[in-house]
Amino acid sequence: MNFPNNFPKQTQSKQPGFEYEMKPSPIFEHNLYNPSTDKLKNKIAIVPGGDSGIGRAVSISLAKNGCDVCIVYLNEDEDANLTKRKIEDLNKKCLLIRGDISCSKFCDEIVKKTLDEFGKINILINNSAVQYENKNITDIDDEMFDKTFKTNVYGAFYLTKRVVPHLKKGDSIINTTSVVSYNGHETLLDYSMTKGALTTFTRSLALQLAPKGIRVNAVAPGPVWTPLIVSSFDENHVSTFGQDTPLKRAGQPVECAEAYVFLASENASYITGQTIHINGGIMVNS
C-alpha cells in the first residue's frame, strides 16, 4: 500500500479535531490485512478516543478480530458514527458513549453502560489525548496545563481504576504513549510530560496486576496522521509533518492498529510492562 509523504496546508481550530475534515483522510483500514475472527472472539473492549485517528483504526481492527467495542468520545459525532457503522458492517456491536473522560463520575458511567450492554470488559485501551503547541514554558497557562493532564493522565487513571475490578486473568490494558515520552519535544512540553507519566503508569501497573494475570502494555507512536495534528500545528508544520523521520513520511493510523490487537491477544501472553514503538525509525532514548 502506498502512503502519502506530504499533506496540503490545513489547520483546525478546536481540539481534538475532526477526521472528516482532513485532506487526505487518514488511512484506517488495510485491504491486504487478513484478520482472524477467533483472535479476540467474544472479547469486549473500551476505547476512549476510538472515534477517529489511531483509536478508529484500532477499534475497527479489534472488531475484525472478533471483538465488540465501546467507543468513548468527546464531541466528534460524525467521526464516531462513521466508526460505529464500520464496526457494525463487520457484524460486531459498537456502543458509543459521549463525554469527557477527565470527569471521574463520567468514567463510572462508561463502565456501567459497558457492563449493561455487554456484561463484561476484557480490554481497555487508554487512547484519549489533547496537545497544545507552545514555544516557551511561560506560554503554557494553568488552564491549558490542567486540561492536558486531566485528559491525558487523569482520564486514563480514572477509567483504569474503575475497569480493573472487572478484569480477569488473560485480560489486558494498553496505553497510548508517544515517542515524545522518550525523546521529548521542544514545543509540546506538557504533552510530553503526560506521555512520560503514562509510560511509568504502564510499567508500574504491569507489576501490580501481574499476580492476577492481567497484562499492561503500551504503544508509542511517532508522527501519525490524525486529527490531533491538524488541530495542534500551523499549516506549514502540517504540510511537512513526519518528513523528518528515517522513513521520510508520517505514519497512518492503520500502521499502528495491529500492535494493539497483538498486545490484546493471547499471542502476547508473556508480554507485560512493555512498549511497542511505531515511529518510522526514530531511535528512542530509553
N, C-alpha and C positions, 0 to 999 in steps of 0.2 A: 504494500500500500504506500502511495506517495503522500507525504505530509508537507504542508507549506513551511517555508523558511522565512517568510516575511508577511506583514499584515498591513492593510490600509490604515492610515491615520484615523484614530477614533478615540473617543472617551465617553464615559457615562458619569453622570453627576452624583449618583447615590450608590452607597454600598448596600448589599454585597454585589449588586449588578444584575443585569438580566441577560440570559443567554440568547433569547430570541432576537435581541437587537444586535448581536455581534456579527461582524463580517470579516472572514468567513465564520460560519458556525463551528464551534468546537466539534471534533470527531469523537463520538462516544460509543460507537459500535464498530466492530471489525468483521468484515464479510468473510474473512478466511478463518476466523476463530471457530473451533468446534468444541462447544461446551459438553459437559457430562451432567445430565439432569439428576444423576444419582449422587453427585459430589456433595451437594448441600440439601439433599432431599428432606422435606419436612422440617427444615430449619426456618426460624423466624429471626429477621434482622431489623434493628433500628438504625437508621442512617440520617442523623442530623446533617442538613446541607445536601440532602440527596436529590434535590430538585434540579440541580444543574452542575456544570463543571465536573470535577472528579467524582463528586457524590452521585451525579446522574449516571456516569459510566459504571461506577461500582454497583449501584442499585440494579441496573439492567443486567449486568454480568452476574450478580447474585441470583437474580431471577432465572437467567438462562441455565444456571446450575442447580435449579430446583428449589430456590428459597422464596418465601413470601417476605414482603418488605414493608416496613413502616417508615415513611419519609417525613422528616420534620423540617419545616422551612419557615422563614421569617415572613415574607410578603410577596414572593415571586410566584403568583398564582398560575400564570400562563406556562412558565417553565415546569412547575410542579405537575400540572395537569397533563402536559405532554409526556413527562416521565411516567406518570401513572398509566397512561394509555399504552405506552411501550411495554410496560410490565404486564399489563392485563392482556395484551396481544400474545404474550408468551404463556397465557393460561395460568398465570400466577396472580396472587392477590396483592394489592397495594393500598395501604392506609395512609392518607395524607393528614398531617396534624400541623396546623398553622400557629406560630407563636415564637416567643423569644426564649431561647434556652438559658439565657443569663438570669432568668427568674426561677428560683428554686421550686416554687409552687407549680409552675408550668411543667417542670420535669416530673413532678408527681403525676400530673395529668397525662403526660406522654406514656409513662409506664402503665397507668391504669387503663388507658384506652387500648394500648397494645395487648395487654392481657385479656381485656374484654373481647377484643376482636379475634385473637389468635390462641389465647390460652397459655402461652409460654413465650420466653425470649431466649435465644441461643447466641446471638451475635450482636455486639454493639460496635458501631464504627463512629468514633468521635471525629467529625469532619467539618463542623461549622467554624467559620473564621471571618474576621474582618482585618483589614490592614490600611494604614494611612501613611502616606509618604511625607517625611519631614527631613529637611537637610540639617537641622540643628536640634539638639535636645531641648533647647529653650522654646522651640516652636510647638512642642507637644504639651497641650494644656491638660489640666486634670481630668476634664470630662472625656477627652479623647483617650487618655491613658486608661481610665476606668472602663470605658466601653470595650477597648481592645482586650483587656484582661478578663472582663466579665464574660465576653462572648467566647474567647478562645480557650480560657483556662477554667473559669468558674463554671461555665456551661458543661464542659467535659467532666469536671469533678461532680457537679450536682447530679448529672444524669447517670454517671457511672455508679455513684453511691447508691442510687435507687435501683439500678439494674442488677447489681452484683447479688443481692439476696435471691434473685430468681434464676441465676445461672447455676449450671451443674457441671460435673466433670465432662470434659470434651468441648465445652463452650468457649467462646473467645471474645476478647476486646481488642480492637485495632484502632490506634490513634493516628491521625494525620499530623505529622510534624512537618519538617521542612529542611532543606539544605541550609537555610539561614540559621537553624538551631546549632549547626556545627561550624559554619564559616562566617556567620554574622552578615549584616547588611547595613551599609552606612546610612541609608535613608529610611530603613524600616526598623528602627531601634526597638520600639516597644513590641512590635510584632515578633521580632527575633527573640525577645525575652520570653514571650508567651510560648513560642515553639520549643525553646530550651526547657521551659517548665514541663511541657508535655513529654519531652524526651525523658526527663528524670521521673516523671509520673509513670511512664511506661515501665521503666526499669524497676522502680520501687514496688509498684502494684503487682508486677510479674512475680516478684519474690513473695509478696504477701499471699497471693492466690495460688501459687504453685502447689501447696499441700492439698488444695481442693481439686486439682486437675484442670483449673481454668487458666487458659493461656492469655497473655497480654503482650502484644507486639505493636510495631509502628511501621508506617510507610513515610519516607521523607522525600517528597517530590522536589525537583528543582523548578525551573521556569516552565510552567504548563499553561496552555491557552485556556483560560477560564474567565468568567465574568468578573472575578476579583481583579484581574489585570486591567481591564478597560475602565473599571471604576476606581482604580488606585493611582494610575500613572497618567502623565500627559501624552498627547497624541504622538509626539516624536519618540518617546520611550516605547510606546506600544508598537510602533511601526518596525522597530528593530528588536523587539522582545525575543530573548533566547538566542540571538545570534552570537553571543559571546561564549557559548558552551562549546566543548570539543566537537559536538555533532552539528554545530552551527545553526541550530534551529530550536524553537520551543517544542516541548513535548505536547502531546494531545491527551485528553482525559482517558481515552481508550487504552493508552500505553501504560497507565497506572492501574487499571481496574483489576487485572488478573493477579497482581500481587496481593490484593485484599482477599480475593477468592482463595488463593493458595493458603494464606495465613489463617483463614477461617475454616479450612477443611482439615480432614484427618491426614492429608499429605504433609501437614506441618505439625504433626502431633508431638514432635520433640523440639519444637522451637518456641521459646518464650523469652521475653525481655529483650528482643532483638529488633533491629530496624532494617528495612529494605530501602536502599537508595535508588531512586529513579530520577536521574538528573542530567541525562545527556552527556555523561562522562566527567562531570565536575568532581575533582578529588576533594574529599571531605576531611576536616580536621577532627579526629576522634578525641 
